Amino acid sequence: MGLSDEIKPKQIRNKTKTRKDLLMTLIIKTFLYNCNMFDTHCHLNFSRFKNNLSQVVDYARKGGVNKIVVPGTDISTSQEAIEISHQFEGVYAAVGIHPHHAYELYHSSILLSQDQLGSLPIAGPVAPHSTSQSEGSFRSSLPQTTDLRNKISDLIISLEQMLQNPKVVAIGEIGIDKHEYKMTKHENYAITPEFITLQKKLVERQIDLGLRNNKSIILHNREAREDLMDVLTKVDLKQMEYRTVFHCCEPDAFLFDFAKANHFFIGVDGDVTYWKEKQEFIKEVPFEMLVLETDAPFLLPEPLRAEKKYPNNPGNIPIIAKFIANLKGESVEVVDRVTTENARRLFNLPEDQ
């Protein structure tokens, strides 16, 4: 999802018998068995959890969520994900550059020639939204001072070093994002053809990096299916089988067919509890393709969303599992067991980890 991180949360409070505690207790009692759930995508490295991280992880464990993967979105959050993974048993890290943060590269880049970065066209700082400035005049107004290829190479080197850490199980969150965000931390953020080309080049390099280091792949796609497919035709899909997930997968029949044909997993999040189109989509996805995610602090599930119980946290995985069980007419035990097995396979984790 978007990484503007602008929601106003209410921190999990250290009180007994709060309304949220009672809700969680009720959910747990309906399971009648020892949960062993897996949140495959949770941004514990975001500022929302800075002051109560241990409490959040403990809360999740009490709810039966014993495994969590923390994805990075840039170099800083990737390093933080690794640090967090070493603080808690059952918590793992992923490292990568999110397409939203690729804007930092794009904004700082100045004219590049075609031969500097393969098919990457001329790129430069994004101008403010305007329909009066032509693409030609936009390009010609930029000085040649920055080598974008070197910047990308430096990022790849940093990520490869991080991938050697034993608690790093994947490269991610990486992908392509064409959504026009109303609010971001980047001034003048805009989707341009050059920016999308940079995103495509960056995700291709990161997929290759992950595969060379035998790591799983966490793919982000928002309103960019064709561009992402463009990239996936250039990589080793065979090597990605059972080691790749479409994070928070859009309800798209083509993506489902592609995932099924290439043995990708599909991540399902809290939005399934309120998005009717997503519900119909997940009904069609077989259990053996599903993994559970919170995407915390985002995508708070119902009924907590209606009550504005922000931020989302990994302890809400049981709510998502219960909803999927009802949606697909299956027991929560099956949802728990199968999605956890899928997550272990996705991240190549043995039973004793």
C-alpha positions, -999 to +999 in steps of 0.1 A: +000+000+000+010+036+000+037+045+024+028+081+034+023+068+069-001+097+076-029+080+096-034+091+132-033+060+154-043+053+189-015+033+204-022-001+220-026+008+256-014-012+285-048-017+301-068-048+310-102-056+296-103-029+270-130-033+244-103-045+219-090-071+245-125-085+250-130-088+212-097-106+208-105-129+237-138-138+221-121-146+188-095-168+205-121-187+224-139-197+192-107-214+179-107-240+207-072-251+197-036-239+199-032-213+171+000-210+152-007-182+128+017-163+104+016-126+095+036-126+063+036-088+059+038-064+088+057-031+090+069-033+126+097-011+114+074+019+109+072+048+134+038+038+146+054+009+166+085+027+178+074+032+213+055+000+220+071-027+198+075-053+225+039-048+236+027-052+200+046-084+194+035-098+228-001-090+219+002-108+186+016-139+203-012-140+229-036-141+199-018-170+184+004-151+158+038-166+163+055-158+131+059-123+114+078-111+084+088-074+085+094-060+050+117-030+043+107-002+020+141+016+017+176+010+030+168+025+064+137+005+071+153-026+057+181-023+083+155-017+110+136-048+099+168-068+104+174-053+138+138-060+149+140-096+136+170-102+160+151-089+189+122-114+187+120-151+181+097-159+152+102-125+136+120-124+102+130-096+079+127-087+042+148-060+026+141-039-005+132-006-021+095+000-024+084+016-057+071+046-037+106+052-024+121+048-058+109+084-062+138+095-041+161+082-068+140+097-095+138+131-080+175+133-074+184+120-109+195+143-137+195+135-174+208+101-183+216+088-217+201+055-230+234+037-228+240+045-191+212+022-179+200-001-206+164+007-216+160+034-190+151+067-208+161+101-199+150+109-164+151+139-141+134+156-112+096+156-112+081+190-120+050+202-101+017+190-116+011+210-147-005+205-181+012+235-196+048+221-196+056+197-224+077+166-218+103+180-242+108+213-224+107+194-191+136+173-201+157+200-217+155+222-186+176+197-166+214+198-161+235+167-164+251+161-130+240+128-115+247+092-124+216+073-116+231+040-126+257+043-098+230+051-073+211+020-082+243-001-081+250+012-046+215+003-035+219-032-049+252-037-031+237-026+002+207-049-003+230-078-012+250-073+020+218-073+040+206-105+023+235-124+039+219-120+073+203-153+085+171-136+096+165-121+062+141-144+043+130-123+013+136-093-008+107-069-006+086-050-005+094-043-042+073-037-073+055-011-093+030+015-081+011+039-105-014+052-079-016+090-077-013+095-039-029+126-025-004+129+003+032+116+005+064+127+021+078+135-013+072+170-026+057+171-061+052+133-062+038+124-097+036+094-119+054+099-152+066+075-179+102+080-168+094+073-132+076+041-141+105+030-163+128+036-133+105+015-111+105-013-136+143-013-139+146-013-101+122-041-094+139-062-122+173-057-106+159-066-071+142-097-083+174-109-099+192-101-067+168-121-046+169-151-069+207-151-070+207-152-032+180-178-029+156-154-012+118-152-016+101-123-034+074-100-020+058-082-049+038-049-046+015-040-075-009-011-074-027-002-106+003-014-126-004-049-138+008-045-174+040-029-163+047-056-137+039-083-163+064-066-186+091-071-159+081-107-151+085-118-187+122-109-183+130-129-152+133-166-143+098-174-134+107-211-128+130-201-100+102-179-085+078-208-081+064-212-045+089-184-034+069-154-046+038-136-032+015-110-047+013-088-016-022-075-010-032-088-044-056-067-063-089-085-073-078-092-108-086-124-127-055-120-148-032-118-117-050-148-103-044-169-134-008-158-136-002-166-100-018-200-104+001-208-136+034-198-120+028-211-085+028-177-068+011-171-035-016-145-030-016-123+001-049-114+017-053-085+042-078-067+063-094-050+033-111-083+025-134-076+055-150-046+038-142-047+001-169-067-017-148-071-049-119-085-029-143-109-011-156-123-044-120-126-056-107-145-025-137-169-028-121-181-060-086-184-048-078-220-035-065-223+000-031-236-012-024-202-028-033-180+002-011-164+029-023-140+056-011-104+059-020-074+080+001-048+061+001-031+095-001-003+104-024+000+073-056-019+062-073-022+096-100-049+093-136-045+103-151-041+129-120-023+142-120+000+111-154+013+118-143+021+154-111+038+141-090+015+163-058+025+146-031+014+139-035-020+126-012-046+142-002-083+138-026-093+166-054-087+141-045-117+119-071-139+137-098-115+126-088-119+090-085-157+094-120-159+109-135-138+081-119-159+054-131-191+071-167-177+070-163-164+035-151-198+021-173-220+043-143-236+061-131-239+097-106-215+112-084-245+119-080-251+082-073-215+075-047-214+102-030-247+092-029-242+055-019-206+054+008-212+079+021-241+058+020-219+027+039-191+045+066-216+056+069-228+020+070-192+007+098-182+030+116-215+029+113-220+067+116-254+083+091-266+109+114-258+138+118-221+129 
